[in-house]
Amino acid sequence: MTTYFTEDHEWISVEGGTAIVGITDYAQAQLGDIVFVDLPAPGTTVAKGGDAAVVESVKAASDVFAPVTGTVSEANSALEEDPALVNSAPETDGWFFKLALADPAELEGLMDAAAYKAFCEGL
Amino acid sequence: MNTDEQTHDDIADIIQTLPLDRWHRDQGARMVSFAGYSMPIQYEGILAEHLWTRESAGLFDVSHMGQLLVSGPTNEGGVDVALETLMPGDFINLGVDRMRYSLLLDDEGGILDDLMVTRRAGDFYLVVNGATKADDIGHLHEHLPEELTLNHLDDHALLALQGPKAVDALSRVCPGVEALVFMTAGAFDLAGAPVWISRSGYTGEDGFEISLPAEAAEAVASLLLAQPEVKPVGLGARDSLRLEAGLPLYGHDLDTTTDPAMAGLGFAVPKRRRAEAGFPGAVTVGRHFADGPPRKRIGMILSGRQPAREGALIFDGDTQVGTITSGGFSPSLQVPIAMGYVVPGSAGLNRPLQIEVRGKRLDAVVAPMPFVPHRYVRQGS
C-alpha cells in the first residue's frame, strides 16, 4: 500500500486499483473542530481536483477535492456518528471514502510523505 | 481542501495589527484577517473556548472595534438630542454611566451599524463595529451639529471578559466592578491604568468590557489571564457564542436592507421615539412596527448535524421564503442553529421549514431566540 498526498492536503492510500481517501493531520488542525462531513454516495464519480466532500467545522465549510479520478465504492459511515474522528485520527479511522481508480497514472503527480512534509513546512 | 485563511492571506499586505498582536501569538493564537486587522480566530480550539466561556470566563480582544467619544461645548451640550436625530434610542432619559444598544439608521430606516451608547459624566461613549467604523465616523461628522466634538479613541484597546466567573476574576484585580449591573459602566483603575469598564458583552453571559489605553493592554491582558478562571478566546468562539445568544452580527444579520422592525429589535426603539418619529426612516420603521415588517429575523434549529451557513435559501414547502444570514453548529446544544430572514407568514414559532444546502433540503424548525438563555446580572437580581 502506497500513500500519496496533494497540495490541497488530501491523502490517498492505494492498493491495486482501489484507494482510500482522507484529509491530512495538517488539514484537520487548520480546520479545527469538525462537526459534520458531507460524503459522496457510493457510485458517485469524482474527477481529479473536483469537489468530492465537504467538511464542516464550527466556523466554516471547506471543500475536499478528489486526489484522482474514480468511482466511490464506500463512504466512511463512522463519520456520521462521530465526525470528530477526522480530528482525532485523520489519517486512519477518520478516512472519508474508498475509490476505484479510473487512471492510476494520475497518481504520478502527487507527493510522497517526505515531499508532503516538506511542502507543509514551507507553508 | 481550501480554508478561509488562504483567501485572507492574499490581502495580507493591507492588514493592520492591534496592540495585543504579539501577545496573541505568544498565547498560541491562529491569526486571521478580520475587519482589516490581524485578529486571533482561536487558541486551543473554538469548541473548547466556547464551552470554557459558558462555564468559566473567556478573555476576548475586540480592539478592532471603534471607540468614539461625542462631547459638547458644555457638559450638557445637547449631545443626547443630537444623537437622537441619528438613532432611535432614548438618550435624553439615559442616566449617567448607563448604556443602551442602538442603531445608526439611514433615511429609509436601513441599519448602517449597531452600537453601544453610554452616557458618561462629560460625554457619550460609543462602541461601533470594526468593519464599519470609518463609515460611522464619516456619517457622524456629516450629521452631528458642528459644535459637537467627535473623538476616535484609536489609541485605546478593548477587552471583553465573559462568562459566569468573569466577575470573580475581574473583581479580584479590580475591586468594585462587582457592583455594576448589566448595561452600566464606570471608571476604574486596573493594573495601574485608568480604564472604563461596563457590565456588558456579546456572548449572552454575564461579563465585562474593558476600554483601556493601548500601552496598558498587555499588562492588563496578562493580569486577567493569570486568574485561574480565565482563558483566551478567539473570534471563532465569539461568533458561535453570540449566535447561540441570538445576537445579530452587523454585515450578516443586519445591513442597510434591514430595519429595526425586520430585525426584531423593537427594544431599541422605545415608545417615545416611535411616537415622535424623529429619527431617520422613522415613518417606514414606524409603519413596519405597527403593521408588521415585510420580512422577519428568526432563529432556526436544524435536524441532524449538518450546519447551514450564511446565504443558504430557506423554503416553506416549495416556496423560497427567505435566506440564512448566520448559521453554524451550536457547541452548547450540539445541534446546528441558524438565523435568517423570512416572510412573516413563515416566521411563526415551531413552523417547519427546509434549508437548501448544496442541493439538499435540510429540515429545520423556527425556534425562539436566544437559543441558549442569557445570564445577565440585572438590577435587583
Interface residues (C-beta under 8 A of the other chain):
Chain A: D8 H9 E10 I23 A27 Q30 L31 G32 D33 V35 F36 D38 V54 V55 E56 S57 V58 K59 A60 A61 S62 D63 V64 F65 E80 P83
Chain B: M1 N2 T3 D4 E5 I41 Q42 G45 I46 L47 H50 G236 D239 S240 R305 Q306 P307 R309 G328 F329 P331 P336 R358
